[in-house]
Amino acid sequence: MNKKLILNADGFGFTKGINKGIIELIEKGVVTSISCNVNFPYIIDLEYIVKNYPNVSIGLHLNINVGKPVCLSEEVPSLVNESGEFWNNEFNKKLLLKQINLSELQKELEAQIIKLQSFGLHISHIDGHQHKHLLPGYFGVVLKICKKYNIKRIRCHRKYLIFKNNKNRKLKIILHYLSHPSRIITQGYARILMKKAEFGGVAMANRLITPNLDNSMFLSSTWFEILKSLPSGINEIYCHPGYPDDELRKYAKYVDERLFEMTVLASPELLQQIKKEGIQLISFNQI
């Protein structure tokens, strides 16, 4: 069946607790790829992964809405509030109202690239915090910097829905989108952007595996259903494992659930199921 899976852990560098969790899962052989938030001091822990796990692909988790920029605040004034931090939940509105200066946006993204490169690595891929990089205007900047810095891969946003019971999947997909018609537009738009990226020479997985919203990524049953239903080709799943801490609670809503993800992903049964289903764990470097 030639089933391949990139299991990418998002948010390395965000907090100490997240770093600890991701490193544990790399050591267990489950996580094969990571995406890094470089605008927090905890990114320094990346030195350990670069030194000890050269087969793990390391990408940039573009972050333009949480914490402080890598650039000085006065260099990117449209990106920050009076406290010198990103606009967080106000970012979408400001971008769509053209209150975000795109040249400043590019300047900050390039600063994040350069900071990640300073760890002596080639950036394997790019994705975005909360998928903000798919917003109009933003994605064009992403393609520019991919070309400028020779970054050849991005996260795929062709979503492949998997349900608790994957029987009658086509009917369930129709019912899902009838219940959430706005997703037809947003996910259709994302597919257009993926075609644009591929036309520009940027590679990606065949699809992004996405459990239906009544599923939970911290249930073993969800993961076993995913593995059982995984289609052939290159698949990507992103996860958010970690140990909750005060820094995470300051910036995120998805907090305690990360510990549940840790428990599932660290279980020997998960690796056994991966082997049982004949799934090959790969990294972005193998696309």
N, C-alpha and C positions, 0 to 999 in steps of 0.2 A: 504493500500500500504506500510505502515511501512517505510516512507521516513524520514531519519535522516540526519541532516546537522551540520557539524562543520564549523563555520565561524571564521577562525583564522586570526587575525591581526598581520602581520609581523613587526618587527623592533622596538618594544617597547624598549626605552632606547637610541635610536639612536640620537634623538634631543628632545628638550622641546616641539616643535610644534607637533611632532609625538605623544609624550606621551599624550598631551592634547586631541588630536583627538581621540585616542584609548580609553582613559578613558571616554570620552563623549559617545562613542558608547557602551561601557560596561554598562554604567548607563542607556542607553536606552533599554538594553536587546537584542541587535542585535549581538554584538561580544561575543562569548562564550569561546574564547581561544586566547592566545597571544603567540608570540615567541619573545624572548628578545635578543637584542644586549647588552652584558655586558661590552664591552671594551670602553664604553663612560661614562662620569660622570653622565649623565642624568638617568642612571639605578636606581639611588637612589629613583626615583618616584615610583618604584615597591612596596615600603613599603605600599603605599596607597592601592594598589590593593590587596595585601596579607591580609591586615587588614580588608578591607571592602567587598571584593568579593571572598570569599573562593571557590565558585563553578566554577570560571573561571580557566581553565587549563592553566598552565604556562610552556612553553617549552623554549628550548635554540635555538636561531637562530645562528648557528655556523658561525662565521665571521672570516675569515682568509685573507681577502683581502682589508678591508677598515678601516682606522684609525690605532691606535697603539695597540700592543698586550697587554694582561693582564700580561703576563710574562715580565720581564725585557728584553730589546732588545738583550743584550749580552747572554741571555739564549737561544734565538731562532734566531741566526744570519742569517740562511738561509731564514727566513720568512720575513725579513725586508730590506728596502733600507738604504741608508746612513743617511736618516733623522729619522730612527727608526720607520717608518710606513710600513704597509703591502704593498706588491707589486702591489695591485690593479689590473689593467688590464693585468699586466705581469705575474700574478700568474699561469694561465693555462699553459702557455708556459714553465715556470720554473718547474712546477710539472711534465709535460710530458717529459721534458729533464732531469728529475731526479736531478734537482738542488735544490729541496726542501728536506730537511732532514726529513724523516717520523717520527723519534723519537722526533724531535723538534716540528713537527706538532702535535703529540699526546700530548706532554707536554703542548702546548698552549691550545689545546681543553680541556684537563683536568683542566687547570687553569680556563677556562671559566665556566666549570661545577661547580667547587668548589665555584667560586664567586657567581653564581646564587643560589647555595644551602645555601650560607651565609645569605640569606633572610629568612631562616627558612621554606623552602618548599621542597617538593619532585618534581623533574623535571618530568613533565607529558609526554614530547615528545621532539624529536630533529628534526630540519630541518636545511637547510643551506642557507646562503645568496647567492642569484643568483644560487642556486642549485649546487654550486661548490663541495659539498660533494659527488656528484655522479661521480666525475672524478676518473679514475683508480688510485689505491693506496690510495686515500683519503677515499673511502667508507669502505675499510677494517679497517682503523683506527677507523672510526665511530662505526663499529660493536664491536670492542674491547672495546671502552670506554662505550658503552651501557651495555655490559656485566659486566664490572668492577664496574660501578656505578648504576647498577640495573635499568637502564632506559628501559622501556618495550615497548615504542611506538615511531614510527617515522612518518614523512609525507609520504603518499602514492604517488608514481609516476607512477601509472597506469592511464594515462590520458584518460578522457572521454570528447570528443569534443561535444560542443553544438553550433549550428549555429543560425543566426538571425531568420531564419525560419527552424525549425527542421524537416520539412517534407522531405521525401526521404533522411533520414540521412545516410543510408548505402552508397548510391551513392555519397553523398557529402564527406564522409570520404575517399572513394577510390580516388576521384578527388583531395582531399586535399593532400593526400600522393603522388599521381602521380606528383603534382606540387611541392612538397617538399620532394624528395626521401631521403635526408639525415636524415630526421626525422624518417624514418622507422628504421634506424640503431640506432639513439640516444635513441628513445623511446622504441625500442625493448631491448636495453641494460639496460635501466632503469627498465624495467619489470623483467629482469633476476636478477638484484640487489634486487628488492623487494622480489622475491622468496627466494633468499639467506638469506635475513633478516628474513623472516617468518620461514624459516627452522631453524634459530638460535634462535627462540623464541620471535622475536620482532613483535608486532602487529601494525596494521595500518587500516585506512579506506578502504572501498572496492575500492574506486576510487577517483581521483583528478579531479574535474570538471574544464574544461578548455574551455573558449569561443574561437571560431575560431578567427584567428588574425584580421579579418575584423570587429570584434566586439570590443567594448570598455567597460572596467569595470566601467567607469564613466557615462554611459548612463543608464537611468532607464529602457529603453526597453531591454537592455542586461540582466539585473538582472531579469526582469519579465519573459523573455524567459527561463532563467536558471531555475527559480523556477517552471515554468510550465512543463519543460521537465525533471525535476530531477527524476532519477530512484530510485527504492526502494533500501533499504540497507543504509549503512553508507557512506555518501559523505563528502568530504572536499573541501572547497574553501578558498584560502588565498587572503587577500586583503591588501592594503597599504594606509589606511587613514591617514590624518594628516594635520596640518597647516604648510605650507612652511615657512622656516626660513633660515637665512644665513648659518647655520651649515649644513643643508640639501643640499643647493646649492653647498657647497664645495665638497661634496662627492658623490652626486647622480645626475642622469640625469632625473629620474622620480620624478618631483618636484611638479609643479603646478597641475598636474593631481590628486594628492593626495587630494586636496581640493574638486575636483569634486566628487571623491569617497566618501568623507565625506558627501557631500550634498545628494547623492543617499542613502547611508546607514542610514543616520539619518532621512530619510523621513518616516512619519507614514504609507504611502502607502506600503512601503516595508514590514514592519511587518504585515500589514493587508493581503498582498499577501501570506506571509509565512503561516499564519493561514488558509487562504482560500484554499491553496493547501494541507493542512493537514501535513505540514512538522514540525518535532520535532527538535528544536535546542538543540544540545548536545555539550559536550566538549570531549577532549581526555580522560578524566578520566572515561568516560562511554563506552570506547571500551573494 
